[in-house]
Amino acid sequence: MAAFDTTRPAYGAAPVAGQFKGFFSNLVAQVVAWNDARMTRNALNALTDRELEDIGLVRGDIDDVANRH
């Protein structure tokens, strides 16, 4: 009885599939990081100067905090 292994990709397909997976996972990670920074920036901009001072920030720090990874 002959057996055919279907669990492995065809010869040469794995590197291409890996490149696409890497590209799309990197793209998704960048979009998620951008959205996190945007939401952080919006939340901090909604605070008053007094509230920012209470957490040890000034308006000039908002972009640095939002872009920190």
Distance bins in CASP14 RR format, pairs under 12 A and 6 or more apart:
PFRMAT RR
TARGET T0000
AUTHOR 0000-0000-0000
RMODE 2
METHOD distances of the structure
MODEL  1
8 14 0 0 0 0 1 0 0 0 0 0 0
8 17 0 0 0 0 0 1 0 0 0 0 0
9 15 0 0 0 0 1 0 0 0 0 0 0
9 16 0 0 0 0 1 0 0 0 0 0 0
9 17 1 0 0 1 0 0 0 0 0 0 0
9 18 0 0 0 0 1 0 0 0 0 0 0
9 21 0 0 0 0 0 1 0 0 0 0 0
10 16 0 0 0 0 0 1 0 0 0 0 0
10 17 0 0 0 0 1 0 0 0 0 0 0
12 18 0 0 0 0 0 1 0 0 0 0 0
12 19 0 0 0 0 0 1 0 0 0 0 0
13 19 0 0 0 0 0 1 0 0 0 0 0
13 20 0 0 0 0 0 1 0 0 0 0 0
13 21 0 0 0 0 0 1 0 0 0 0 0
14 20 0 0 0 0 0 1 0 0 0 0 0
14 21 0 0 0 0 0 1 0 0 0 0 0
15 21 0 0 0 0 0 1 0 0 0 0 0
15 22 0 0 0 0 0 1 0 0 0 0 0
16 22 0 0 0 0 0 1 0 0 0 0 0
16 23 0 0 0 0 0 1 0 0 0 0 0
17 23 0 0 0 0 0 1 0 0 0 0 0
17 24 0 0 0 0 0 1 0 0 0 0 0
18 24 0 0 0 0 1 0 0 0 0 0 0
18 25 0 0 0 0 1 0 0 0 0 0 0
18 26 0 0 0 0 0 1 0 0 0 0 0
19 25 0 0 0 0 0 1 0 0 0 0 0
19 26 0 0 0 0 0 1 0 0 0 0 0
20 26 0 0 0 0 0 1 0 0 0 0 0
20 27 0 0 0 0 0 1 0 0 0 0 0
21 27 0 0 0 0 0 1 0 0 0 0 0
21 28 0 0 0 0 0 1 0 0 0 0 0
22 28 0 0 0 0 1 0 0 0 0 0 0
22 29 0 0 0 0 1 0 0 0 0 0 0
22 30 0 0 0 0 0 1 0 0 0 0 0
23 29 0 0 0 0 0 1 0 0 0 0 0
23 30 0 0 0 0 0 1 0 0 0 0 0
24 30 0 0 0 0 0 1 0 0 0 0 0
24 31 0 0 0 0 0 1 0 0 0 0 0
25 31 0 0 0 0 0 1 0 0 0 0 0
25 32 0 0 0 0 0 1 0 0 0 0 0
26 32 0 0 0 0 0 1 0 0 0 0 0
26 33 0 0 0 0 0 1 0 0 0 0 0
27 33 0 0 0 0 0 1 0 0 0 0 0
27 34 0 0 0 0 0 1 0 0 0 0 0
28 34 0 0 0 0 0 1 0 0 0 0 0
28 35 0 0 0 0 0 1 0 0 0 0 0
29 35 0 0 0 0 0 1 0 0 0 0 0
29 36 0 0 0 0 0 1 0 0 0 0 0
29 69 0 0 0 0 0 1 0 0 0 0 0
30 36 0 0 0 0 0 1 0 0 0 0 0
30 37 0 0 0 0 0 1 0 0 0 0 0
30 69 0 0 0 0 0 1 0 0 0 0 0
31 37 0 0 0 0 0 1 0 0 0 0 0
31 38 0 0 0 0 0 1 0 0 0 0 0
32 38 0 0 0 0 0 1 0 0 0 0 0
32 39 0 0 0 0 0 1 0 0 0 0 0
32 69 0 0 0 0 0 1 0 0 0 0 0
33 39 0 0 0 0 0 1 0 0 0 0 0
33 40 0 0 0 0 0 1 0 0 0 0 0
33 66 0 0 0 0 0 1 0 0 0 0 0
33 67 0 0 0 0 1 0 0 0 0 0 0
33 68 0 0 0 0 0 1 0 0 0 0 0
33 69 1 0 0 1 0 0 0 0 0 0 0
34 40 0 0 0 0 0 1 0 0 0 0 0
34 41 0 0 0 0 0 1 0 0 0 0 0
34 66 0 0 0 0 0 1 0 0 0 0 0
34 67 0 0 0 0 1 0 0 0 0 0 0
34 69 0 0 0 0 0 1 0 0 0 0 0
35 41 0 0 0 0 0 1 0 0 0 0 0
35 42 0 0 0 0 0 1 0 0 0 0 0
35 66 0 0 0 0 0 1 0 0 0 0 0
36 42 0 0 0 0 0 1 0 0 0 0 0
36 43 0 0 0 0 0 1 0 0 0 0 0
36 65 0 0 0 0 0 1 0 0 0 0 0
36 66 0 0 0 0 1 0 0 0 0 0 0
36 67 0 0 0 0 1 0 0 0 0 0 0
36 68 0 0 0 0 0 1 0 0 0 0 0
36 69 0 0 0 0 1 0 0 0 0 0 0
37 43 0 0 0 0 0 1 0 0 0 0 0
37 44 0 0 0 0 0 1 0 0 0 0 0
37 62 0 0 0 0 0 1 0 0 0 0 0
37 63 0 0 0 0 1 0 0 0 0 0 0
37 64 0 0 0 0 0 1 0 0 0 0 0
37 65 0 0 0 0 1 0 0 0 0 0 0
37 66 1 0 1 0 0 0 0 0 0 0 0
37 67 1 0 1 0 0 0 0 0 0 0 0
37 68 0 0 0 0 1 0 0 0 0 0 0
37 69 0 0 0 0 1 0 0 0 0 0 0
38 44 0 0 0 0 0 1 0 0 0 0 0
38 45 0 0 0 0 0 1 0 0 0 0 0
38 62 0 0 0 0 0 1 0 0 0 0 0
38 63 0 0 0 0 0 1 0 0 0 0 0
38 66 1 0 0 1 0 0 0 0 0 0 0
38 67 0 0 0 0 0 1 0 0 0 0 0
39 45 0 0 0 0 0 1 0 0 0 0 0
39 46 0 0 0 0 0 1 0 0 0 0 0
39 66 0 0 0 0 1 0 0 0 0 0 0
40 46 0 0 0 0 0 1 0 0 0 0 0
40 47 0 0 0 0 0 1 0 0 0 0 0
40 57 0 0 0 0 0 1 0 0 0 0 0
40 61 0 0 0 0 0 1 0 0 0 0 0
40 62 0 0 0 0 1 0 0 0 0 0 0
40 63 0 0 0 0 1 0 0 0 0 0 0
40 64 0 0 0 0 0 1 0 0 0 0 0
40 65 1 0 0 1 0 0 0 0 0 0 0
40 66 1 0 1 0 0 0 0 0 0 0 0
40 67 0 0 0 0 1 0 0 0 0 0 0
40 68 0 0 0 0 1 0 0 0 0 0 0
40 69 0 0 0 0 0 1 0 0 0 0 0
41 47 0 0 0 0 0 1 0 0 0 0 0
41 59 0 0 0 0 0 1 0 0 0 0 0
41 60 0 0 0 0 0 1 0 0 0 0 0
41 61 0 0 0 0 0 1 0 0 0 0 0
41 62 1 0 0 1 0 0 0 0 0 0 0
41 63 1 0 0 1 0 0 0 0 0 0 0
41 64 0 0 0 0 0 1 0 0 0 0 0
41 65 0 0 0 0 1 0 0 0 0 0 0
41 66 1 0 1 0 0 0 0 0 0 0 0
41 67 0 0 0 0 1 0 0 0 0 0 0
41 68 0 0 0 0 0 1 0 0 0 0 0
42 62 0 0 0 0 1 0 0 0 0 0 0
42 66 0 0 0 0 1 0 0 0 0 0 0
43 51 0 0 0 0 0 1 0 0 0 0 0
43 52 0 0 0 0 0 1 0 0 0 0 0
43 55 0 0 0 0 0 1 0 0 0 0 0
43 57 0 0 0 0 0 1 0 0 0 0 0
43 62 0 0 0 0 1 0 0 0 0 0 0
43 65 0 0 0 0 0 1 0 0 0 0 0
43 66 0 0 0 0 1 0 0 0 0 0 0
44 51 0 0 0 0 1 0 0 0 0 0 0
44 52 1 0 0 1 0 0 0 0 0 0 0
44 55 0 0 0 0 1 0 0 0 0 0 0
44 56 0 0 0 0 0 1 0 0 0 0 0
44 57 1 0 0 1 0 0 0 0 0 0 0
44 58 0 0 0 0 0 1 0 0 0 0 0
44 59 0 0 0 0 1 0 0 0 0 0 0
44 60 0 0 0 0 1 0 0 0 0 0 0
44 61 0 0 0 0 1 0 0 0 0 0 0
44 62 1 0 1 0 0 0 0 0 0 0 0
44 63 0 0 0 0 1 0 0 0 0 0 0
44 64 0 0 0 0 0 1 0 0 0 0 0
44 65 1 0 0 1 0 0 0 0 0 0 0
44 66 1 0 0 1 0 0 0 0 0 0 0
44 67 0 0 0 0 0 1 0 0 0 0 0
44 68 0 0 0 0 0 1 0 0 0 0 0
45 51 0 0 0 0 0 1 0 0 0 0 0
45 52 0 0 0 0 1 0 0 0 0 0 0
45 57 0 0 0 0 0 1 0 0 0 0 0
45 59 0 0 0 0 1 0 0 0 0 0 0
45 60 0 0 0 0 0 1 0 0 0 0 0
45 61 0 0 0 0 0 1 0 0 0 0 0
45 62 1 0 0 1 0 0 0 0 0 0 0
45 63 0 0 0 0 0 1 0 0 0 0 0
45 65 0 0 0 0 0 1 0 0 0 0 0
45 66 0 0 0 0 1 0 0 0 0 0 0
46 52 0 0 0 0 0 1 0 0 0 0 0
46 59 0 0 0 0 0 1 0 0 0 0 0
46 62 0 0 0 0 0 1 0 0 0 0 0
47 53 0 0 0 0 1 0 0 0 0 0 0
47 54 0 0 0 0 1 0 0 0 0 0 0
47 55 0 0 0 0 1 0 0 0 0 0 0
47 56 0 0 0 0 0 1 0 0 0 0 0
47 57 0 0 0 0 1 0 0 0 0 0 0
47 58 0 0 0 0 0 1 0 0 0 0 0
47 59 0 0 0 0 1 0 0 0 0 0 0
47 61 0 0 0 0 0 1 0 0 0 0 0
47 62 0 0 0 0 1 0 0 0 0 0 0
47 65 0 0 0 0 0 1 0 0 0 0 0
48 54 0 0 0 0 1 0 0 0 0 0 0
48 55 0 0 0 0 0 1 0 0 0 0 0
48 57 0 0 0 0 0 1 0 0 0 0 0
48 58 0 0 0 0 0 1 0 0 0 0 0
48 59 0 0 0 0 0 1 0 0 0 0 0
49 55 0 0 0 0 0 1 0 0 0 0 0
49 56 0 0 0 0 0 1 0 0 0 0 0
49 57 0 0 0 0 1 0 0 0 0 0 0
49 58 1 0 0 1 0 0 0 0 0 0 0
49 59 1 0 0 1 0 0 0 0 0 0 0
49 60 0 0 0 0 0 1 0 0 0 0 0
49 61 0 0 0 0 0 1 0 0 0 0 0
49 62 0 0 0 0 0 1 0 0 0 0 0
50 56 0 0 0 0 0 1 0 0 0 0 0
50 57 0 0 0 0 0 1 0 0 0 0 0
50 58 0 0 0 0 0 1 0 0 0 0 0
50 59 0 0 0 0 0 1 0 0 0 0 0
51 57 0 0 0 0 1 0 0 0 0 0 0
51 58 0 0 0 0 0 1 0 0 0 0 0
51 59 0 0 0 0 0 1 0 0 0 0 0
52 58 1 0 0 1 0 0 0 0 0 0 0
52 59 1 0 0 1 0 0 0 0 0 0 0
52 60 0 0 0 0 1 0 0 0 0 0 0
52 61 1 0 0 1 0 0 0 0 0 0 0
52 62 0 0 0 0 1 0 0 0 0 0 0
52 65 0 0 0 0 0 1 0 0 0 0 0
53 59 0 0 0 0 0 1 0 0 0 0 0
53 61 0 0 0 0 0 1 0 0 0 0 0
55 61 0 0 0 0 1 0 0 0 0 0 0
55 62 0 0 0 0 0 1 0 0 0 0 0
55 65 0 0 0 0 1 0 0 0 0 0 0
56 62 0 0 0 0 0 1 0 0 0 0 0
56 65 0 0 0 0 0 1 0 0 0 0 0
57 63 0 0 0 0 0 1 0 0 0 0 0
57 64 0 0 0 0 1 0 0 0 0 0 0
57 65 1 0 0 1 0 0 0 0 0 0 0
57 66 0 0 0 0 0 1 0 0 0 0 0
57 68 0 0 0 0 0 1 0 0 0 0 0
58 64 0 0 0 0 0 1 0 0 0 0 0
58 65 0 0 0 0 0 1 0 0 0 0 0
59 65 0 0 0 0 0 1 0 0 0 0 0
60 66 0 0 0 0 0 1 0 0 0 0 0
61 67 0 0 0 0 0 1 0 0 0 0 0
61 68 0 0 0 0 0 1 0 0 0 0 0
62 68 0 0 0 0 0 1 0 0 0 0 0
END
